[in-house]
Amino acid sequence: MEKIISIIANELAIKVKQVEDTIKLIDEGNTIPFIARYRKEVTGGLSDEVLRNLNDRLTYLRNLEKRKEEVTNSIEEQGKMTEEIAKAIENAITLAEVEDIYRPYKQKKKTRATVAKARGLEPLSIIIYMQKEIKDIYEIAKEYINPEKEVNSEEEAIQGALDIIAENISDEPKYRKQIKRLCYREGFIRTKTDDEEAKTNYEMYYDYQEKINQIPSHRILAINRGEKEEVLKVKLEKPEEKIIDYIERDVIIRKKSI
């Protein structure tokens, strides 16, 4: 808890004592409007906006610690925990980081890739990904046609193999890390509303955009609340061409491979 208090105090540029006393009020069941109006002497006069940001961050950080514990327990139960993984979980500062660490150990739900694997197309996906075979891809794919497994044509076999490749690339930590870097460096957050005449606390975000790496935490929290209250629609605009180019340069060995 001390770590959470310290993080919030630093992020919101307020005193540790203010954070401690406000958390105590929140945990006692007091609402933010009540605290802002009637408990100024306890919080040191924190504004309604700061209190809301504090509450949002408190909730997030508590959820982060809970998720870290859940992920740690799951990986340990699988007998796959290592010192490196444990350290990565401990050092993670976002839920997204924790989920990326957990992704290889998480039981997958039914996806196009898992269906394709069940249809016996994983070997074909490896052949395509390795790009070493000189035979025509359709000739190779014929060997994987199996009506009993609902693979009725070369095209279906190839598409299933590509689904597997796509999921493998999506799960690859180094790609996910680099893509997030690109999004952070060059991406934009855009917000809109369906009712520009509505009077709310989010009017400045009715038609708003800002670079991800420049937006301060208090605006992120405000945008998150606006989206949660269904006042705002939020979109992340990514540098898609650069992302695709990065993956292609790393994955594609020969432009004219199979």
Backbone hydrogen bonds, N-H to C=O, Kabsch-Sander energy under -0.5 kcal/mol:
donor,donor_aa,acceptor,acceptor_aa,energy
5,I,1,M,-2.5
6,S,2,E,-2.4
7,I,3,K,-2.3
8,I,4,I,-2.4
9,A,5,I,-2.4
10,N,6,S,-2.2
11,E,7,I,-2.6
12,L,8,I,-2.5
13,A,9,A,-0.7
14,I,9,A,-1.8
19,V,15,K,-1.8
20,E,16,V,-2.8
21,D,17,K,-2.6
22,T,18,Q,-2.1
23,I,19,V,-2.6
24,K,20,E,-1.9
25,L,21,D,-1.8
26,I,22,T,-2.5
27,D,23,I,-3.0
28,E,24,K,-1.2
29,G,26,I,-1.8
30,N,25,L,-2.0
35,I,31,T,-2.4
36,A,32,I,-2.9
37,R,33,P,-1.8
38,Y,34,F,-3.1
39,R,35,I,-1.8
42,V,39,R,-0.9
43,T,39,R,-2.2
44,G,40,K,-1.3
45,G,40,K,-2.2
51,L,47,S,-2.4
52,R,48,D,-2.3
53,N,49,E,-2.4
54,L,50,V,-2.7
55,N,51,L,-2.5
56,D,52,R,-2.6
57,R,53,N,-2.6
58,L,54,L,-2.5
59,T,55,N,-2.4
60,Y,56,D,-2.3
61,L,57,R,-2.8
62,R,58,L,-2.3
63,N,59,T,-2.2
64,L,60,Y,-2.4
65,E,61,L,-2.2
66,K,62,R,-2.2
67,R,63,N,-2.6
68,K,64,L,-2.4
69,E,65,E,-1.9
70,E,66,K,-2.2
71,V,67,R,-2.9
72,T,68,K,-2.5
73,N,69,E,-2.4
74,S,70,E,-2.3
75,I,71,V,-2.6
76,E,72,T,-2.3
77,E,73,N,-2.3
78,Q,74,S,-1.3
79,G,76,E,-1.3
80,K,75,I,-2.2
81,M,75,I,-0.5
86,A,82,T,-2.5
87,K,83,E,-2.1
88,A,84,E,-2.1
89,I,85,I,-2.4
90,E,86,A,-2.2
91,N,87,K,-2.2
92,A,88,A,-0.8
92,A,89,I,-0.7
98,V,94,T,-1.6
99,E,95,L,-2.5
100,D,96,A,-2.2
101,I,97,E,-2.0
102,Y,98,V,-2.1
103,R,99,E,-1.7
105,Y,102,Y,-2.1
106,K,102,Y,-0.7
106,K,103,R,-1.1
115,V,111,T,-2.3
116,A,112,R,-2.1
117,K,113,A,-2.4
118,A,114,T,-2.1
119,R,115,V,-1.2
120,G,117,K,-1.9
121,L,116,A,-2.0
125,S,121,L,-1.9
126,I,122,E,-1.9
127,I,123,P,-2.0
128,I,124,L,-2.4
129,Y,125,S,-2.5
130,M,126,I,-2.6
131,Q,127,I,-1.3
132,K,127,I,-0.6
139,E,136,D,-0.6
140,I,136,D,-1.9
141,A,137,I,-2.6
142,K,138,Y,-1.2
143,E,139,E,-0.5
143,E,140,I,-1.3
144,Y,141,A,-1.9
145,I,142,K,-1.4
146,N,151,V,-2.0
149,K,146,N,-1.9
150,E,147,P,-1.5
151,V,146,N,-2.0
152,N,150,E,-0.7
157,A,153,S,-2.0
158,I,154,E,-2.7
159,Q,155,E,-2.7
160,G,156,E,-2.2
161,A,157,A,-2.1
162,L,158,I,-2.5
163,D,159,Q,-2.0
164,I,160,G,-1.7
165,I,161,A,-2.2
166,A,162,L,-2.7
167,E,163,D,-2.0
168,N,164,I,-2.3
169,I,165,I,-2.5
170,S,166,A,-2.2
171,D,167,E,-1.9
172,E,168,N,-0.8
172,E,169,I,-0.8
175,Y,172,E,-0.6
176,R,172,E,-2.1
177,K,173,P,-2.6
178,Q,174,K,-2.0
179,I,175,Y,-2.8
180,K,176,R,-2.0
181,R,177,K,-1.8
182,L,178,Q,-2.4
183,C,179,I,-2.6
184,Y,180,K,-2.7
185,R,181,R,-2.5
186,E,182,L,-2.7
187,G,183,C,-2.2
188,F,237,E,-2.0
189,I,210,E,-2.7
190,R,188,F,-0.5
190,R,235,K,-2.8
191,T,208,Y,-2.8
192,K,233,K,-2.2
193,T,206,Y,-0.8
198,A,195,D,-1.1
200,T,198,A,-0.8
203,E,200,T,-0.7
205,Y,202,Y,-1.9
206,Y,203,E,-1.6
208,Y,191,T,-2.0
208,Y,205,Y,-0.6
210,E,189,I,-1.7
212,I,187,G,-2.2
213,N,184,Y,-0.7
214,Q,211,K,-1.8
215,I,211,K,-1.0
215,I,212,I,-0.6
219,R,216,P,-0.8
220,I,216,P,-1.8
221,L,217,S,-2.5
222,A,218,H,-1.8
223,I,219,R,-2.7
224,N,220,I,-2.6
225,R,221,L,-2.2
226,G,222,A,-2.5
227,E,223,I,-2.4
228,K,224,N,-2.5
229,E,225,R,-2.4
230,E,227,E,-1.4
231,V,226,G,-2.7
232,L,226,G,-1.8
233,K,192,K,-2.8
235,K,190,R,-2.7
237,E,188,F,-2.8
237,E,235,K,-0.6
238,K,236,L,-0.7
240,E,238,K,-2.1
243,I,239,P,-2.0
244,I,240,E,-2.7
245,D,241,E,-2.5
246,Y,242,K,-2.3
247,I,243,I,-2.2
248,E,244,I,-2.8
249,R,245,D,-2.4
250,D,246,Y,-1.3
251,V,247,I,-2.4
252,I,248,E,-2.4
253,I,251,V,-0.5
257,S,254,R,-1.8
258,I,133,E,-0.5
